Amino acid sequence: MKNHFQISYVILFIFFLAILFTSCGEKTDRELILELMGDIGRYAEKKDINSIMVHFADDYSDFEGRGINETQDMIKGYFDQYRGIVINMLSTRIDEIKPMEAFIQTEVALSSGVAKVFRKLVRFSTENYRLKIKLIKKDGKWLIQYAEWKYVGFKDLFPESLNILKKLFPDVF
């Protein structure tokens, strides 16, 4: 009987350790979403359209009614038109996370082609955009289901985005 209790405690202890190590190693949804935004920025700088598009849901649409194929064509057209794309991911605010969907706002500073050369000469030239994105979770992976974006002037940036720009371009601010 005593041996039975010892075995039960050992099994319970092993089970506890397994749960502890499994839960400690998993990233939170917040971490996964922030990582996703950073990954997409890096893929865009490399003009890696395929790596970008795998993060879109099959039923994706944007605020102008473009679906996934039209969005892919739009991004490809931008990549074909501009050289030297530089994307500085500024801040991402997570407005709401539910088990299967999330709503975020992320800001980016974008420069490309001649603007990149101009930025080096003058030390600063970007276009800033705020994206409002709806994400859905499918098979444990966050995917972009809806997006809208607009140009944002410096005075309208999130304070944390402006702080990032100040660190990137200290001579300008």
LUMNU-736507 format. One record per residue (C-alpha): residue number from 1; residue in one letter; x, y negated, z negated. Coordinates in steps of 0.05 Angstrom, whole numbers. Example, Ala and Ser with C-alpha at 12.3 -4.5 7.8 and 13.67 -1.06 7.14 Angstrom:
# LUMNU-736507
+-----+------+--------+--------+--------+
| pos | code |      x |      y |      z |
+-----+------+--------+--------+--------+
|   1 |    A |    246 |     90 |   -156 |
|   2 |    S |    273 |     21 |   -143 |
+-----+------+--------+--------+--------+
# end
This chain:
# LUMNU-736507
+-----+------+--------+--------+--------+
| pos | code |      x |      y |      z |
+-----+------+--------+--------+--------+
|   1 |    M |      0 |      0 |      0 |
|   2 |    K |     57 |    -48 |    -18 |
|   3 |    N |     92 |    -31 |     47 |
|   4 |    H |     27 |    -47 |     86 |
|   5 |    F |     25 |   -117 |     55 |
|   6 |    Q |     98 |   -130 |     72 |
|   7 |    I |     86 |   -110 |    144 |
|   8 |    S |     25 |   -155 |    147 |
|   9 |    Y |     66 |   -214 |    121 |
|  10 |    V |    121 |   -201 |    172 |
|  11 |    I |     70 |   -198 |    228 |
|  12 |    L |     36 |   -261 |    203 |
|  13 |    F |    104 |   -296 |    198 |
|  14 |    I |    123 |   -276 |    269 |
|  15 |    F |     56 |   -298 |    294 |
|  16 |    F |     65 |   -365 |    259 |
|  17 |    L |    134 |   -375 |    289 |
|  18 |    A |    108 |   -357 |    359 |
|  19 |    I |     54 |   -410 |    353 |
|  20 |    L |    103 |   -461 |    325 |
|  21 |    F |    154 |   -452 |    380 |
|  22 |    T |    101 |   -450 |    435 |
|  23 |    S |     67 |   -514 |    411 |
|  24 |    C |    133 |   -551 |    399 |
|  25 |    G |    157 |   -538 |    470 |
|  26 |    E |     95 |   -562 |    506 |
|  27 |    K |     90 |   -633 |    530 |
|  28 |    T |     29 |   -674 |    511 |
|  29 |    D |    -18 |   -699 |    565 |
|  30 |    R |      8 |   -769 |    553 |
|  31 |    E |     80 |   -746 |    566 |
|  32 |    L |     58 |   -707 |    628 |
|  33 |    I |     22 |   -768 |    656 |
|  34 |    L |     80 |   -815 |    644 |
|  35 |    E |    127 |   -764 |    675 |
|  36 |    L |     81 |   -758 |    736 |
|  37 |    M |     83 |   -833 |    748 |
|  38 |    G |    159 |   -834 |    744 |
|  39 |    D |    165 |   -775 |    791 |
|  40 |    I |    120 |   -807 |    843 |
|  41 |    G |    163 |   -870 |    840 |
|  42 |    R |    226 |   -830 |    852 |
|  43 |    Y |    195 |   -791 |    909 |
|  44 |    A |    172 |   -856 |    942 |
|  45 |    E |    243 |   -885 |    939 |
|  46 |    K |    267 |   -822 |    974 |
|  47 |    K |    209 |   -827 |   1024 |
|  48 |    D |    190 |   -756 |   1004 |
|  49 |    I |    118 |   -755 |   1028 |
|  50 |    N |    108 |   -681 |   1014 |
|  51 |    S |    129 |   -686 |    942 |
|  52 |    I |     83 |   -746 |    933 |
|  53 |    M |     22 |   -714 |    965 |
|  54 |    V |     23 |   -650 |    922 |
|  55 |    H |      2 |   -696 |    864 |
|  56 |    F |    -63 |   -715 |    898 |
|  57 |    A |   -128 |   -677 |    887 |
|  58 |    D |   -162 |   -647 |    948 |
|  59 |    D |   -221 |   -694 |    938 |
|  60 |    Y |   -178 |   -756 |    930 |
|  61 |    S |   -206 |   -823 |    953 |
|  62 |    D |   -185 |   -895 |    944 |
|  63 |    F |   -222 |   -961 |    935 |
|  64 |    E |   -225 |   -971 |   1011 |
|  65 |    G |   -254 |   -902 |   1024 |
|  66 |    R |   -191 |   -868 |   1049 |
|  67 |    G |   -186 |   -794 |   1035 |
|  68 |    I |   -123 |   -753 |   1026 |
|  69 |    N |   -105 |   -749 |   1100 |
|  70 |    E |   -115 |   -823 |   1113 |
|  71 |    T |    -74 |   -839 |   1051 |
|  72 |    Q |    -18 |   -794 |   1073 |
|  73 |    D |    -18 |   -829 |   1141 |
|  74 |    M |    -18 |   -897 |   1107 |
|  75 |    I |     42 |   -879 |   1063 |
|  76 |    K |     79 |   -848 |   1122 |
|  77 |    G |     66 |   -911 |   1163 |
|  78 |    Y |     95 |   -953 |   1106 |
|  79 |    F |    156 |   -908 |   1102 |
|  80 |    D |    167 |   -912 |   1177 |
|  81 |    Q |    160 |   -988 |   1177 |
|  82 |    Y |    205 |  -1005 |   1119 |
|  83 |    R |    276 |   -986 |   1102 |
|  84 |    G |    308 |   -985 |   1034 |
|  85 |    I |    247 |   -980 |    990 |
|  86 |    V |    260 |   -998 |    918 |
|  87 |    I |    207 |   -983 |    867 |
|  88 |    N |    215 |  -1005 |    796 |
|  89 |    M |    163 |   -970 |    754 |
|  90 |    L |    142 |  -1021 |    702 |
|  91 |    S |     92 |  -1000 |    650 |
|  92 |    T |     36 |   -949 |    648 |
|  93 |    R |    -23 |   -958 |    602 |
|  94 |    I |    -65 |   -898 |    588 |
|  95 |    D |   -135 |   -924 |    579 |
|  96 |    E |   -168 |   -857 |    564 |
|  97 |    I |   -149 |   -784 |    562 |
|  98 |    K |   -203 |   -730 |    561 |
|  99 |    P |   -190 |   -655 |    566 |
| 100 |    M |   -199 |   -655 |    642 |
| 101 |    E |   -192 |   -727 |    664 |
| 102 |    A |   -153 |   -790 |    648 |
| 103 |    F |   -156 |   -863 |    667 |
| 104 |    I |    -92 |   -903 |    671 |
| 105 |    Q |    -64 |   -969 |    696 |
| 106 |    T |      7 |   -972 |    720 |
| 107 |    E |     47 |  -1031 |    746 |
| 108 |    V |    103 |  -1028 |    797 |
| 109 |    A |    151 |  -1078 |    827 |
| 110 |    L |    163 |  -1062 |    900 |
| 111 |    S |    215 |  -1087 |    949 |
| 112 |    S |    238 |  -1060 |   1015 |
| 113 |    G |    276 |  -1073 |   1078 |
| 114 |    V |    297 |  -1145 |   1085 |
| 115 |    A |    268 |  -1160 |   1016 |
| 116 |    K |    319 |  -1112 |    987 |
| 117 |    V |    377 |  -1152 |   1018 |
| 118 |    F |    344 |  -1217 |    998 |
| 119 |    R |    336 |  -1191 |    927 |
| 120 |    K |    411 |  -1177 |    924 |
| 121 |    L |    428 |  -1247 |    949 |
| 122 |    V |    378 |  -1285 |    906 |
| 123 |    R |    378 |  -1232 |    851 |
| 124 |    F |    302 |  -1225 |    853 |
| 125 |    S |    246 |  -1213 |    903 |
| 126 |    T |    191 |  -1164 |    888 |
| 127 |    E |    117 |  -1154 |    900 |
| 128 |    N |     82 |  -1130 |    837 |
| 129 |    Y |     21 |  -1085 |    839 |
| 130 |    R |    -26 |  -1058 |    787 |
| 131 |    L |    -56 |   -990 |    803 |
| 132 |    K |   -118 |   -964 |    768 |
| 133 |    I |   -118 |   -889 |    774 |
| 134 |    K |   -165 |   -833 |    755 |
| 135 |    L |   -129 |   -767 |    743 |
| 136 |    I |   -161 |   -698 |    737 |
| 137 |    K |   -130 |   -637 |    707 |
| 138 |    K |   -130 |   -575 |    749 |
| 139 |    D |    -94 |   -511 |    730 |
| 140 |    G |    -57 |   -549 |    675 |
| 141 |    K |    -31 |   -601 |    724 |
| 142 |    W |    -52 |   -675 |    728 |
| 143 |    L |    -72 |   -697 |    798 |
| 144 |    I |    -92 |   -765 |    826 |
| 145 |    Q |   -166 |   -764 |    845 |
| 146 |    Y |   -179 |   -838 |    855 |
| 147 |    A |   -136 |   -901 |    861 |
| 148 |    E |   -145 |   -975 |    871 |
| 149 |    W |    -91 |  -1028 |    871 |
| 150 |    K |    -82 |  -1102 |    875 |
| 151 |    Y |    -25 |  -1152 |    878 |
| 152 |    V |     -8 |  -1182 |    810 |
| 153 |    G |     31 |  -1246 |    799 |
| 154 |    F |     82 |  -1251 |    744 |
| 155 |    K |     35 |  -1288 |    697 |
| 156 |    D |    -16 |  -1231 |    703 |
| 157 |    L |     32 |  -1173 |    689 |
| 158 |    F |     25 |  -1133 |    626 |
| 159 |    P |     73 |  -1163 |    574 |
| 160 |    E |    111 |  -1097 |    572 |
| 161 |    S |    119 |  -1099 |    648 |
| 162 |    L |    146 |  -1170 |    644 |
| 163 |    N |    196 |  -1147 |    591 |
| 164 |    I |    221 |  -1092 |    637 |
| 165 |    L |    230 |  -1142 |    694 |
| 166 |    K |    269 |  -1188 |    646 |
| 167 |    K |    316 |  -1130 |    631 |
| 168 |    L |    323 |  -1112 |    705 |
| 169 |    F |    335 |  -1185 |    726 |
| 170 |    P |    363 |  -1222 |    665 |
| 171 |    D |    390 |  -1280 |    707 |
| 172 |    V |    321 |  -1296 |    735 |
| 173 |    F |    279 |  -1300 |    672 |
+-----+------+--------+--------+--------+
# end
